[in-house]
Amino acid sequence: MLRTHTCGELSMKNLGEEVRLTGWVQRVRDKGGLVWIDLRDRYGITQLVMEEGVTEPGILQLAGTFGREYVIEAGGEVIERISKNPKLATGDIEVRVTVLRLLNASKVPPFTIEDQTDGGEELRMKYRYLDLRRNTVKQNLLLRHRMAAETRKYLDAQQFVEVETPVLIVSTPEGARDFVVPSRMNPGEFYALPQSPQTFKQLLMVAGMDRYYQIVKCFRDEDLRADRQPEFTQIDCEMSFVTQEDILNTFEGMVRHLFRTIKDVGFEDAIPRMTYADAMKLYGSDKPDLRFDMVFKEISGEVKNHGFPAFDQAEIVVGINVSGAAGYTRKQLDELTDFVKKPQIGSKGLVYVRYHEDGTLKSSVDKFYNNDDLKNWAQQFDAQPGDLMLILAGDTNQTRKALGSLRLEMANQLGLRDPNVFSPLWVVDFPLLEWDEESRRFYAMHHPFTSPKPEDIALLKSDPRQVRANAYDLVINGVEIGGGSIRIHNKELQQKMFEILGFTPELAQAQFGFLMNAFEYGAPPHGGIALGFDRLVSLFGGSDSIRDYIAFPKNNAGRDVMIDAPAPIAQQQLDELGLIVKKEVGRK
């Protein structure tokens, strides 16, 4: 190789050694007769030193031509630094240069390749290959690598087999929009990119593979946000001859393994479990953040018939107690009222009660409720002097969801969502189905292959809304990290599920006949889980954005601004595929 060592490994034990280094010029400091170069590679930074009267004049002259990001080769003796840098792993030494060679020059970068860069996100995404040189971004990719390696290590030890599944499959009507791929060899027909390998991993269980996993790319054509990309990565797993308990224990073990090996964090107790019904009742969310309290308290019975229409006419009156927030100003409370009135939150207003340090209570509805009423509320909320009670009223489901959003907003304002604290949770017993008023039909809350609880199967005919799924989600710090279920492995039950979801027998056969046919050949009981690998890595890295942990991500419009994709294709390719692009939907 061109180098004997990397730029991150030299130390005092290498004093006196002749070494050869390669890398990029981080910076050049020329003090007139004394030149230092910080040389950087993936592993770290090493300081090079050249001194007039000691270093050959030609080397000093060449060093003076170097700019940032030049690629160079340098050789020399390892010596002790006079002015040491404790922030660098190599900060005790430097290399006195005796050999210097330019390997490649560089244009002036469009932004500074430093941890604290001057480049905006769009600019850095356009030059992502330069952004990846920055230590902060590089460390994100190394974290991703380590987590993938430890995931494989754990699953391999549990006798899982990694199997690749197809990327070109058939489009299905459920779930998000598919990305579709035209087939030249089959004119007028299209493949779809998989939203997940769901049916294939079930077929692998029918095939007797017993334990399957795959760290796999998935694709969904949906609107983007910080934790979504059109292509994302799952830790996809399936097991045969198991119960829900077996799956939860197996993947709780994997989560513990990752936290222990990557973050040096251990959980003394088992990961707690909470039913979907309790999560919605107590936190207004099926992915509650348990790093802080603010459990919902319902006070509908205590506040009715006092002449306050917002409470009297409400289906539910429910609130949270915010510890130590009684000092919130009227302006801050007005801002919270504006927050809950946002269209995406949907509440009509906010009632507050301040419990002052002197024991007095002051509310925004003093006109309708006396001090004894407010004391009763404070008891219901377990409030103490210095606390602030925030109350919403309205329809049950909408009000709980709105209060869940307010709960998170208060936690953000009070700094209660510490990214270095981890609070995992299993949410179980989801509803099997959800009713859509607009289309007047049921949809599967997870997917059509999710098994109902055995004790609820009879309700499929009499009361489908009450059927619980044999399904579970892993939630950490208010983020859904993954979810799965015990699957239907019986053709008759699967047909019944398709019928409830509005599939005709012909449509069900056309879309999923291959799976139902497989069930006729001895399908074992099976179930699995898929964990969002991008979300898991970003959680470990302390970020809300998965883009920071993907080598070449898309922007919020689903575009790769570096390679300028998506892009039009040549007319010849369109003709070969038998496609006509309407002008009004073409790229502007």
C-alpha positions in Angstrom: 0.0 0.0 0.0 1.0 3.6 -0.3 0.9 4.0 3.4 2.3 2.2 6.4 -0.1 3.6 8.9 -3.4 5.5 9.0 -3.8 9.0 10.3 -5.5 7.9 13.4 -3.1 5.3 14.9 0.3 6.8 15.6 1.2 7.5 19.2 4.3 7.9 21.5 5.1 4.2 21.1 5.9 4.9 17.4 8.6 7.6 18.3 11.5 7.3 16.0 9.8 5.1 13.4 9.8 6.0 9.7 6.2 6.0 8.5 4.3 6.8 5.3 0.9 8.4 5.4 -1.8 9.3 2.8 -4.9 11.4 3.0 -6.5 14.8 2.5 -5.2 18.1 3.6 -7.4 19.4 6.3 -5.5 22.7 6.7 -2.1 24.2 6.1 -0.4 26.6 8.6 2.6 28.5 7.2 4.5 30.5 9.8 7.3 31.5 7.4 10.0 28.9 7.6 7.8 26.5 9.6 4.9 24.7 7.9 2.3 22.4 9.5 -0.2 20.3 7.6 -3.1 18.5 9.2 -3.5 15.3 7.2 -6.9 13.6 7.5 -8.2 10.1 6.5 -11.2 8.0 7.7 -9.3 7.1 10.9 -8.2 10.5 12.2 -5.8 13.4 11.8 -2.0 13.5 12.0 0.1 16.6 12.1 3.0 16.9 9.6 5.8 19.4 10.2 8.3 20.9 7.8 11.0 23.3 9.0 13.4 25.5 7.0 17.0 24.3 7.5 15.8 20.8 8.4 13.4 19.9 5.6 14.5 19.9 2.0 13.7 23.2 0.2 11.8 21.4 -2.5 9.5 19.8 0.0 8.8 23.2 1.7 8.1 24.7 -1.7 5.7 21.9 -2.7 3.8 22.1 0.6 3.3 25.8 0.0 1.2 24.9 -3.1 -1.2 22.7 -1.2 -4.8 23.7 -0.5 -7.7 22.2 1.4 -8.7 18.7 0.3 -5.5 18.1 -1.8 -4.7 14.3 -1.7 -1.1 13.8 -0.7 1.4 11.2 0.4 3.9 12.0 3.1 6.8 10.1 4.7 9.1 10.8 7.6 10.0 10.3 11.2 7.6 10.2 14.2 8.6 12.8 16.7 7.1 14.2 19.9 5.0 17.3 19.6 6.1 20.4 21.6 2.6 21.7 21.8 0.4 18.7 22.3 -3.3 18.5 21.4 -5.3 16.4 23.9 -8.4 16.5 21.6 -6.7 14.3 19.0 -5.8 10.6 19.4 -2.5 11.5 17.7 -2.1 14.7 19.6 1.2 13.7 21.3 3.2 13.2 18.1 3.8 14.7 14.7 5.7 13.5 11.6 8.8 15.3 10.4 8.4 15.1 6.7 11.2 13.8 4.5 9.1 12.6 1.5 6.1 14.5 0.1 4.1 13.8 -3.0 1.0 15.3 -4.5 -1.5 12.5 -5.5 -4.3 14.8 -6.7 -5.2 18.4 -6.4 -8.6 19.7 -5.4 -10.9 22.6 -6.3 -11.9 24.8 -3.4 -14.7 22.9 -1.8 -18.2 24.5 -1.9 -18.3 24.4 1.9 -15.9 23.8 4.8 -15.1 20.2 5.5 -15.4 20.6 9.3 -17.7 19.3 12.0 -19.2 22.8 12.2 -19.6 23.5 8.5 -20.8 26.6 6.7 -22.8 24.5 4.1 -26.6 24.4 4.1 -28.4 21.0 3.9 -29.3 21.3 0.2 -25.7 22.2 -0.8 -24.2 19.4 1.3 -26.6 16.9 -0.2 -25.6 18.1 -3.7 -22.0 17.4 -2.8 -22.7 14.5 -0.5 -19.4 12.8 -1.3 -17.7 15.8 0.3 -20.2 16.0 3.2 -19.3 12.3 4.0 -15.7 13.4 4.6 -16.9 15.4 7.7 -16.2 13.5 10.9 -19.8 13.9 12.2 -21.3 12.4 9.1 -18.6 9.7 8.8 -19.3 8.6 12.3 -23.0 8.2 11.5 -22.1 5.8 8.8 -19.7 3.9 11.0 -22.4 3.7 13.7 -24.8 2.2 11.0 -22.1 -0.3 10.0 -21.5 -1.4 13.6 -25.2 -1.8 14.3 -25.7 -3.9 11.1 -22.8 -6.1 12.1 -24.1 -6.6 15.7 -27.6 -7.3 14.4 -26.2 -10.1 12.2 -24.0 -11.4 15.0 -27.0 -11.7 17.3 -29.4 -13.2 14.8 -26.8 -15.7 13.5 -26.3 -16.9 17.1 -30.1 -17.5 17.3 -30.0 -19.8 14.2 -31.6 -17.2 11.9 -30.7 -17.6 8.2 -30.2 -14.5 6.0 -32.2 -15.0 2.7 -32.4 -12.4 -0.1 -35.9 -11.9 -1.5 -36.9 -10.4 -4.9 -36.9 -6.6 -5.6 -39.1 -6.9 -8.7 -42.5 -8.1 -7.5 -46.3 -7.6 -8.2 -48.1 -4.5 -7.1 -50.6 -4.9 -4.2 -53.6 -2.7 -3.4 -53.1 -2.3 0.3 -50.7 0.1 2.1 -48.8 3.0 0.6 -48.3 3.6 -3.1 -46.0 1.3 -4.9 -43.1 2.4 -7.0 -43.7 0.6 -10.3 -41.2 -0.6 -13.0 -42.3 -1.2 -16.6 -41.3 -4.6 -18.1 -39.9 -4.4 -21.7 -40.2 -8.1 -22.2 -43.8 -8.0 -21.1 -45.3 -5.0 -22.8 -48.0 -3.1 -20.8 -47.1 -4.9 -17.6 -45.3 -3.7 -14.5 -43.3 -4.9 -11.6 -43.5 -3.1 -8.2 -40.7 -2.5 -5.8 -41.5 -4.2 -2.4 -42.9 -2.2 0.5 -41.7 -5.1 2.5 -40.8 -8.8 1.9 -44.0 -9.8 3.8 -45.4 -12.5 1.6 -41.9 -13.9 0.7 -40.9 -14.3 4.3 -44.2 -16.2 5.0 -43.4 -18.4 2.0 -40.0 -19.1 3.5 -41.8 -20.4 6.6 -43.9 -22.6 4.4 -40.6 -23.7 2.8 -39.4 -24.8 6.2 -36.6 -22.3 6.7 -37.8 -21.9 10.3 -35.9 -18.7 11.1 -35.3 -16.0 8.5 -33.8 -12.5 8.6 -32.7 -9.9 6.1 -31.4 -6.4 6.4 -33.4 -5.3 3.4 -34.3 -2.3 1.2 -38.0 -1.4 1.1 -39.8 1.2 -1.0 -42.9 3.4 -0.5 -44.1 6.2 -2.7 -45.4 8.4 0.1 -44.9 12.0 1.4 -41.7 12.4 3.2 -40.6 13.8 6.6 -37.6 13.6 8.9 -38.1 9.9 9.6 -39.2 8.8 6.2 -37.4 8.2 2.9 -38.8 6.7 -0.4 -36.3 3.8 0.1 -35.5 2.7 3.6 -34.0 -0.3 5.4 -35.7 -2.9 7.6 -34.4 -5.6 9.9 -36.9 -8.1 8.6 -37.5 -11.4 10.5 -39.8 -14.4 10.6 -40.0 -17.5 12.8 -42.0 -20.7 12.7 -43.7 -22.7 15.5 -43.7 -19.7 17.8 -46.1 -17.6 19.9 -46.2 -13.9 20.4 -44.2 -14.4 23.6 -41.4 -16.1 21.8 -41.0 -13.3 19.3 -41.1 -10.5 21.9 -38.5 -12.3 24.0 -36.2 -13.0 21.0 -36.2 -9.4 19.8 -36.1 -7.9 23.2 -32.9 -9.8 23.4 -31.7 -8.3 20.2 -32.5 -4.8 21.4 -30.6 -5.4 24.7 -27.7 -6.7 22.7 -27.5 -3.6 20.5 -27.8 -1.2 23.5 -25.1 -3.1 25.4 -22.6 -3.5 22.6 -23.1 -0.1 20.8 -24.2 2.3 23.6 -22.9 0.4 26.7 -26.5 0.8 28.1 -28.1 -2.1 30.0 -31.8 -2.5 31.0 -32.2 -4.1 34.4 -35.9 -4.9 34.0 -37.8 -6.5 31.2 -39.2 -4.1 28.6 -42.6 -3.1 29.9 -45.8 -3.9 27.9 -48.9 -1.8 27.4 -52.1 -2.5 25.5 -53.0 -0.3 22.6 -56.2 0.7 24.5 -54.2 1.8 27.6 -51.7 3.7 25.4 -54.4 5.7 23.8 -56.3 6.3 27.1 -53.2 7.3 29.1 -51.0 9.0 26.4 -53.2 9.7 23.3 -50.7 7.8 21.2 -49.9 4.2 20.2 -46.2 5.1 20.5 -46.0 6.9 23.9 -42.8 8.5 25.1 -42.2 7.2 28.6 -39.1 9.2 29.5 -41.4 11.6 31.4 -44.7 11.5 33.2 -47.8 13.6 32.3 -50.2 10.7 32.3 -53.7 11.6 31.2 -56.3 12.2 33.9 -60.0 12.2 32.9 -62.2 14.5 34.9 -65.5 14.4 32.9 -67.5 13.4 35.9 -66.2 16.2 38.0 -66.7 19.1 35.6 -70.2 18.6 34.0 -73.3 20.7 34.8 -71.5 23.9 35.8 -72.7 26.0 33.0 -69.4 25.8 31.0 -70.6 24.7 27.5 -67.2 23.4 26.3 -67.2 20.9 29.2 -70.9 20.2 29.4 -71.2 19.3 25.7 -67.9 17.3 25.5 -67.8 13.6 25.2 -64.6 13.6 27.3 -62.7 16.2 29.5 -59.1 15.1 30.0 -55.9 16.8 31.0 -52.3 16.5 32.1 -50.4 17.8 35.1 -47.1 19.6 34.2 -44.8 19.5 37.2 -43.2 22.8 38.1 -44.8 24.8 35.3 -47.1 27.1 37.3 -44.9 30.0 36.4 -45.9 29.9 32.8 -46.9 33.4 31.7 -50.2 34.4 30.2 -48.3 34.9 26.9 -46.9 31.4 27.1 -50.4 30.0 27.9 -51.9 31.9 24.9 -49.2 30.3 22.7 -50.2 26.9 24.0 -53.8 27.7 23.2 -52.8 28.6 19.6 -50.8 25.4 19.4 -53.8 23.1 20.2 -56.0 25.1 17.8 -53.7 24.3 14.8 -55.6 22.4 12.1 -53.2 19.4 12.5 -54.0 19.3 16.3 -57.7 20.2 16.0 -58.7 21.3 19.5 -61.1 24.2 20.0 -59.4 25.6 23.0 -57.4 25.0 26.2 -58.2 25.3 29.9 -55.5 25.8 32.4 -55.2 25.8 36.2 -52.1 27.2 37.9 -51.4 25.7 41.4 -49.3 28.5 42.9 -46.5 27.9 45.4 -48.6 29.5 48.2 -51.3 26.9 47.6 -53.8 29.2 45.7 -55.4 28.0 42.5 -56.0 30.2 39.5 -57.8 29.0 36.3 -59.0 30.3 33.0 -62.6 29.2 34.0 -62.9 30.8 37.4 -66.3 32.2 36.3 -67.7 28.7 36.3 -65.8 26.8 39.0 -65.0 27.8 42.6 -61.9 27.1 44.6 -63.3 23.8 46.0 -63.9 22.6 42.5 -60.3 23.5 41.5 -59.0 21.7 44.6 -60.9 18.6 43.6 -59.3 18.8 40.1 -55.9 19.2 41.7 -56.5 16.0 43.7 -57.6 14.1 40.6 -54.4 15.3 38.8 -52.1 14.5 41.8 -51.0 18.1 41.5 -48.7 19.9 43.9 -47.9 23.5 44.5 -45.9 24.8 41.5 -47.7 22.6 39.0 -49.7 23.5 35.9 -52.8 21.6 34.8 -53.7 21.7 31.1 -57.2 20.4 30.1 -58.9 19.7 26.7 -62.4 18.7 25.9 -64.3 17.3 22.9 -64.7 14.0 21.1 -62.9 11.2 22.8 -60.4 10.0 20.0 -59.6 13.5 18.7 -59.2 15.0 22.1 -56.9 12.3 23.3 -54.7 12.7 20.2 -54.6 16.5 20.6 -53.6 16.1 24.3 -50.9 13.7 23.2 -49.5 16.3 20.9 -49.7 18.9 23.7 -47.9 16.5 26.1 -45.0 16.2 23.7 -44.9 19.9 23.1 -44.6 20.6 26.9 -41.9 17.9 27.2 -40.0 19.7 24.4 -40.3 23.1 26.0 -39.2 21.7 29.4 -36.3 19.7 28.0 -37.7 16.4 29.2 -36.8 14.4 26.0 -33.2 13.6 26.7 -31.7 11.8 23.7 -29.3 10.0 26.0 -32.1 8.4 28.0 -33.9 5.4 26.5 -37.3 4.1 27.5 -38.4 1.1 25.4 -42.0 -0.3 25.4 -43.9 -3.1 23.8 -47.4 -2.0 22.7 -49.7 -5.0 22.2 -53.3 -6.0 21.5 -53.9 -3.6 18.6 -57.3 -3.6 16.9 -57.2 -5.9 13.9 -59.3 -3.6 11.7 -60.0 0.1 11.4 -63.1 1.6 9.8 -62.9 4.3 7.1 -66.0 6.4 6.9 -65.2 7.8 3.5 -64.9 4.5 1.7 -67.3 2.7 4.1 -65.0 -0.3 4.5 -62.6 -1.9 6.9 -58.8 -1.7 6.5 -56.2 -3.8 8.2 -54.5 -1.8 10.9 -51.2 -3.7 10.2 -51.6 -5.8 7.1 -54.1 -8.4 5.7 -52.0 -11.3 6.9 -52.2 -10.4 10.6 -53.9 -13.1 12.7 -56.7 -12.1 15.1 -56.4 -13.2 18.7 -57.7 -16.8 18.8 -60.3 -15.9 21.4 -61.6 -13.1 19.2 -62.0 -15.0 15.9 -65.7 -15.5 16.5 -66.2 -11.7 16.6 -65.1 -11.5 12.9 -68.7 -12.3 12.0 -70.6 -10.5 14.8 -68.5 -7.5 15.7 -65.3 -7.0 13.6 -64.5 -3.7 15.3 -63.9 -5.4 18.6 -61.4 -8.0 17.2 -57.9 -7.6 18.6 -54.8 -8.4 16.5 -52.1 -10.8 17.5 -49.8 -7.8 16.8 -47.2 -5.8 18.6 -45.0 -2.7 18.2 -41.7 -1.8 19.7 -41.6 1.8 20.8 -38.5 3.6 22.1 -38.7 7.3 23.2 -42.0 7.9 21.4 -40.7 6.5 18.1 -42.2 3.3 16.5 -39.0 1.3 15.9 -40.8 -1.8 14.5 -43.8 -3.9 14.5 -45.0 -7.4 13.7 -47.6 -10.0 14.3 -48.5 -13.7 14.4 -49.6 -14.4 10.8 -52.6 -16.2 9.5 -51.5 -19.6 8.3 -54.9 -21.1 7.4 -56.4 -20.6 4.0 -60.0 -20.4 5.2 -59.2 -17.7 7.8 -57.1 -15.8 5.3 -60.1 -15.9 2.8 -62.4 -14.6 5.6 -59.9 -11.7 6.3 -59.9 -10.8 2.6 -63.7 -10.8 2.5 -63.9 -8.4 5.5 -61.5 -6.1 3.8 -63.7 -5.9 0.7 -61.8 -8.3 -1.6 -63.8 -10.3 -4.0 -62.7 -14.0 -4.2 -61.4 -13.3 -7.7 -59.4 -10.3 -6.6 -58.0 -12.1 -3.6 -56.9 -15.0 -5.9 -55.4 -12.6 -8.4 -53.4 -10.7 -5.8 -52.5 -13.3 -3.3 -53.4 -16.7 -4.8 -49.8 -17.8 -4.6 -49.8 -17.4 -0.8 -53.2 -19.0 -0.2 -52.2 -21.9 -2.5 -49.0 -22.3 -0.4 -51.1 -22.6 2.8 -52.6 -25.8 1.3 -49.2 -27.5 1.5 -48.7 -27.6 5.3 -48.0 -24.0 6.4 -46.6 -23.9 10.0 -47.8 -21.4 12.6 -45.5 -18.5 12.2 -45.0 -14.8 13.0 -42.4 -12.1 12.8 -41.3 -8.5 13.1 -39.8 -5.8 11.0 -37.6 -3.1 12.7 -36.9 0.2 11.0 -33.1 0.1 10.8 -32.7 3.7 9.8 -34.9 4.8 12.7 -33.0 2.6 15.1 -29.6 3.9 14.0 -30.8 7.6 14.2 -32.2 6.9 17.7 -28.8 5.5 18.8 -27.1 8.5 17.2 -29.4 11.0 19.0 -31.0 12.5 15.9 -34.6 12.8 14.7 -33.7 12.7 11.0 -32.8 9.4 9.4 -31.3 11.2 6.5 -28.2 11.9 8.6 -27.6 8.1 8.8 -28.1 7.2 5.1 -25.1 7.5 2.8 -27.0 9.1 -0.2 -30.4 10.2 1.0 -33.3 11.9 -0.9 -34.5 15.4 0.0 -38.1 16.1 1.2 -39.3 16.2 -2.4 -37.9 12.7 -2.9 -35.1 13.9 -5.1 -31.4 12.9 -5.1 -30.0 16.4 -5.8 -26.5 14.9 -6.3 -27.3 12.7 -9.3 -30.4 14.8 -10.2 -32.9 11.9 -9.9 -35.6 11.2 -10.8 -35.1 12.5 -14.4 -36.7 12.1 -17.8 -35.6 9.1 -19.9 -34.9 9.1 -23.7 -37.7 8.7 -26.1 -36.1 5.6 -27.4 -36.4 4.0 -24.0 -40.1 5.1 -23.7 -40.8 3.5 -27.1 -39.1 0.2 -26.1 -41.3 0.1 -23.0 -44.5 1.1 -24.8 -44.9 4.2 -22.6 -46.3 7.7 -23.4 -45.7 10.5 -20.9 -48.5 13.0 -20.7 -47.0 16.5 -21.2 -49.0 18.0 -18.3 -47.4 15.6 -15.8 -43.9 15.7 -17.3 -41.0 17.5 -15.5 -41.3 21.2 -15.6 
